[in-house]
Amino acid sequence: MSMNGTPTPLAIIRVNPLIVATGSETFWQRPSREAYWNSLQEAVDFHFNPVLNSKDPSIVFHDSIFYEFVRKRSFTKVSATAEKLDTSQYPPLLQDFVNNMERRDYPVLIQPGGLCGAGAKDENEPPLILLAIKSSELNFKNRQAIRNTWGRAGWVPGQSDRGGERRGGGYVRRIFLLGKENFEDLGVNTTSLLRTENELYGDILQWDFKDTFFNLTLKDVLFWKWFSHHCGSTKFIFKGDDDVFVNTHRMLTYLQEQLQKPGAEETMKDFMVGYLLGSVEPIRDVYSKYFIPDTFYKGLYPTYESGGGVIYTGQLTKRLYEISQRVHLFPIDDTFVGMCMSRLNAMPSHHPAFLIYDFNAKEAEAECSHHTVLLLHKRSPAQLMSLWNNMKMTEEKCWNATLRTSDSEGENTPSTMTLPP
């Protein structure tokens, strides 16, 4: 508005995405550079920054073409300059992660017979969603409960209306993501059992890396790579844990609604939704499984989705794989995904229907409460079966239940939450 009260025309300024704003720094450059991960990442950023590293003869300043070239450059071409970190005081699993964090190329041991996981043989349109579920070798009961409830592959109808008719729906595919556990620790060699399981269901994808909590990040990176080669036309991915409950019918209707929104073709490039956490501080409690010492990482975490499950598009999956080659592995998988999203300048969104803890007392008593969510965390195999059967029984009565639109009073919110236990 001008001083005389007349509207002032807006000036549209086109910004070259390669320009580094004065004083602007990435989230890992704000804190002290003494932390190991921050130092490693700074070296990567320097290598790919066309302003700071102008000596690279392969760099051609050609706007969008150059940007795509930089984004796809192999992470392996970057040599880390930080001194080797003394991890002697770290917990064993974190020591193991640090000692192997430069490696991210592991062979596939078992993969599904189908092109993109278990699905219907007579699909006449691209899959609407791939359910990519992180599991472990001994969690057969979890996998079986998912197969028999919310994780059924093939054509799955959407939410029922008042007359019992289904709205929307789509083809669903399913895959379980596994690493390798030490059979001496397990007391049993599960290789033959997993191969038999894959022959029966065609939904096991296993790599030859040690399956630990801090290696869950590898499942993301390796899955993104596998997806990029095998699942070109799949529209959405649900990535979650094997101890969550998913309201699949309602989720499919929700996704169809997103595709029908104005401008969806553009927004789907960066679409990611779940339970959003703001910039939280790393856990410094040595007894927590989320413990990250300040000698390894300093500063706040970027905004990221947390709590057992998240949805994002196939388009974004391919971009995440490309950008992940420029971000050092981080021991907490959800945080690493947030780091990659930050580098893409893509903002994930929050939806209260992703319930990462549980209902408050009032909601828990409501008969239709489970019809108002997309995800519940955590649930045992027996609870999954019971909950699924209960939702089937109450489906007609709860046909008009709508998704939660706000976080419950007293529930932790995205801006105040800490990492879940």
N, C-alpha and C positions, 0 to 999 in steps of 0.2 A: 504494500500500500504506500503510495507517495504521500508527501506532506499535505497536498491539497485534497486528499481523500479519494483520488481516483486510483483504480487498481494499477499496479505496476506489472507490465508483462514479465512472465517468467523467462529467465535466460537458461537455455539448455546448453550445458557444457559437456562436450564429449571428452571422456578421459581415456587416455591410453592405458590399458591394464598393466603395462610393463613399467609405468612410472612409479617410483618409490616416493611416497609422500614425505615431506620434511618431518623428521622426528618420529616417523612411523616404524614400529618394530613388530615382529611376529611375537606370539605369546611366549615362546620359549627364549626370546632374546631380552625380554624385560628384566628377568632376574640376573643374579650374578652368573658369570660365565664359567665359574669354577666347577659347577655341577657337570658330571660326566655326559649325561644325555644332551644337555643344553649345548655343550661344546661340540659334540658330534654333529648335532643338527645345524649349528652355526656354519660348520664347514660345508655341509650339503647346500645350505642356502647361498653361501658365497659362490659355490661352483655354478649354481644355476642362475645367479643374479646377473643380468646382462650389463648392469651399471658397474657393479663391483668387480666382475671378472671379465673384463673386456679383452683379455689376452687370448681367449679361446678362439682360434681361427675358424672353428666350425659354426660359430654363432653368426647368424645373419639377421640383422634387424629388419624384419618384414612383418610387423604387427601380428595379425592373427595366425599367420603361417608359422612365424617364429615361436609364438606362444605355444602352439600345439607341439612344435618340435621340442621345446624345453620341457614341457609337461611329460613327454613320452621318453625322455632320455633315461637310460638305464641307471638305476641306483648303484649298481655294481661298479660303475665307472668313477664313482666318488671315493676317494681315499680319505679315511678318517685321520685327523691329525692330532687328536687328543691323546694324552699319555694313557697307558693302560691303568685301569682303576684297581685299587686294592680292595678286594671284596671279602677279605678274610673275616670281617665282622658282620657280614651280611648273613641272613638266613640261607640255608642250603639251596632252596629253590630259586632264590633271587641270584645267588652266586652262579648257579647253572644257567640262568637266563642271560646274565651279563657276559658270561664266557662264550655264549653261542649266539649273541644277538646280531652278529654280522651275517649269519646264514639264514636264508629264507627259501632255499631251493631243495625240496625234499621229494623223493619219488613217491608215486601213488602205489599203494599196496593192493587196495581193493577199490573198485569203482562200479557204479550201477551198470546194468546191461543196457538200459535205455539211454537215449542221448542226453537227457536232462533230468535224471532221477526217475523214480517210480511214477507212472501215470497211466492214463487210459490209452489203449492201443488204437482206438478209433477217433482220436481228437480231430475235429474238423475246424479248429481255430486255435490260435496261439494260447498257451497256458496263461491264465490270469495271474497265478501266483505260484511260486516255488517255496515250499516250507523247508528251510534249511536249518536243521536242528543240531546244536552242539551236544554230543553225547560222549560216552566213554565205553570201553569194551565190555565191562561187567554190567552195564545198565540195560540189559535186555528187557527187564520188566517195564522200565520206563518207555523204551521204544515200542514195545508191544501194546502198552496202554494207549500211546499216541496213535498208533496205526488203527486201533479199534475205536477211537473216539474222534478227536478234533483233527487228526492228521490223515484222514482217509484221502487217498488219491483218486483221480478221475474227475468226472463231472460232479460238482457239488453245488446245490441250489443255494440261493441267498435266503434272506430273512422272510418268514411267513407273514402274510397280511391277514386281515380279519377273517377272510373266508378260507384260510388254510393254504392259499396259493403262494408259491415262492416268488419273491422279487429278485431279479438279477441272478447272480451265480456265475460260475465259470469253471474252467478246467484247472484242477489243482495237481501239482506234482510235489513229491516229498523226497527228502534226502537227509541222512544223518551224517554228521561230520565228526570223524574220530582221528585221534593220533594213536600212538603205540605205547602200551604199558609194558613194564618189565615183567615177564611171566614168572621170574623167580620171586618177585615181590607178591605177585598175585597168587602164586601157588598152582597156577594152571596156565597152559598155553591155549589161548582163545582163537588162534589163527584159523583153524579148521572150522570152529563153530561160527565165526564171523563169515567165512566164505559160504558156509551152508545157509546162514541167515540171508546173505545177499542173493544167493540162488533162489531162495523162496520169495523174497520181497523186492529185490532189485533196487535197494535204497541205501546202500552203505558206500560211503566215500571215506577211505582211510589213507593217511599218509604215514611215512616212516619217520616220525619225530616223537620225542618223549611227551606223552600226554599229561601235562601238569597245568596247574592254574595259571601260571605266568606264560604258558605257551598257547593259551587260548587265542592270543593275537595272531599266531600263525594260522589258525583255522580261518580267520577272516581273510588274511592276505592270500592264502592258497585257494580258498573257496572263490574269491573274486577272480583269480586267474582262471580257475576251472570253469566258472560260469561264463567268462568272456569267450571261451572256446567251445562251449557245449550248449549254451542256453540263449542264443541270440535273440529270440523273439518273445521270451518270457517278460511280462509287463511288470510284475512286482515280486519282491522277495520278502518273506517273513523270516528273519533270523532270530532264533531264540534258543533257550535252554530246554533240556528234556524234563524239567520239573515245573513247567508252566501249563496253565490251561488257556486255550484259545477259543473264543466264540467264533468259529469259522464261518458259519452262515451269515452272521452279522458283519463280519469282517469283509466278506466278499461284496455284500451290498454297499458297505462303506466305500470300498475301493471303486466300485462301479460309479458311485456318486462323485468321487474325485475326478474320474475320467470325463464326466459329463459337465464339469464346471467350465465356465468361460476361461479361455486362455490356458486350458489344461496341457496343451501340447508343449507350452513353454515351461510351466511350473513343474511338470513331471521330470524335467531334467535334473532337478535338485531335490525332489520330494523325499523326505524322510520324516517319519512320525513315530512317537513313542512317549516315554516319560522323561521329560527334559530336565537335566540338572544344569544349574548355572555354574559360574566359575567357582568351583569348590577347591579347597586346599587339599594337598596330598595328606594321607594318613601317616603320621610320624610315630604311631604306637607300634613298637617292635613286635608286639604279640598279635597284631591284626594281620590277617592274610592280605590286606591291601597295603601293608607297610611299604613305603618308599622313602629311603633315607635322603637327606638333603644333599649328600655328596653325589647322589645319582641324578636327582631332578630338583630344581628350585622354581618357585613361582606357582601361580594358580593353574589348574587344569582349564582347558577350553570348554565351552558349552558342549555337552554330549548327552546322548540318550542312555538311560540306565534301566536296569531292573528286569532282565530276563528275556526281553523281546522287543523288536523294532521292525518297522516296515519301511522299505525303500524301493525305488524303481530299478528295473533292469538297466535303464540308461545310466543312472547314478552308479550302479555297481561297476560298470566298465570304467567310469571316470575315477571311482575310488581305487580301482586296481592300478590305473596309470599313475595317479598321484602318490599312491602308497610306496612307489619305487623311489620317491624323494623324501620319505619320512622314515627315520630310524624306528625300528620296532620298540614298542613300549610294553612293559609287563602287564598292564591292565588293558584288556581288549576294548572295553567301551570307551576308555579315554583315548586310545589310539585311533579309533574311528572318528572321534571328535577332532583329533589333530588333523586327520586327513580332510574332514569336512571344512575345517578352518582354512586349510591350504587351497581348497577349491572355492573359497569365499561363498560357501553354501550354508544356509542356516537351517538346522533341523527344527521341527515343530513339536509342540507339546499337546497331548490329548489326555484328559482325565480318565478316559476309558481304559487306559493302560494302568492297571492297579498293581503296583509293585510290592505293596505290603498286604493289606487286607481292608475289608469294609469296616467302617466304624460301627458301633453297637446298633444304631438306628437302621443303617442300611442292611446290616446282617440279618435283621429280623424281617425285612421286606421279602415277600415271596418271589418277586420278579427281579431282585437285585442282580443276579448273575446274568440276566439278559441285557443289562445296561453297560456291560464291560466288553472290551475286546480281548483283554489279557488279565490273568490272575497269576500271581507268583507268591509262594511256592505251593505245589500240590504233589502228593505222592501218587504212584500208579493207582492205588485203591481209591483215592480221592478223585482222581480223574474220571474213573469209571462211574463212580457214584454221582458226581456232578453232571456228567454228560447225560446219564439216564434221567436225572432230575429235571434237566433242562428240556429234554424231550417230553416229559410228562406235563410240564407247565407251559409248553410252547403255545398252545391255543389260548390259554388264559393271559399270557404275557405278550401277545402278538404286537401290542402297541407300545411296548417298553422302548424308551429312547436311550441313546447312549448318554453316559454321564457328561455333563457340560462344565462341571467345576469340581475342584478337589474338595473333599469333605472337610468340614471344620475339625481342626485338631490334627489333620493329616499333614505330614511333611510336604512342603511345596517345593517346586523346582529351584527356587532361590535360596531356600533354607536347608535343604536336605544334605545329609552326609551320605557317604557310600553305604549301601545296604550291607548287613552282616553276612 
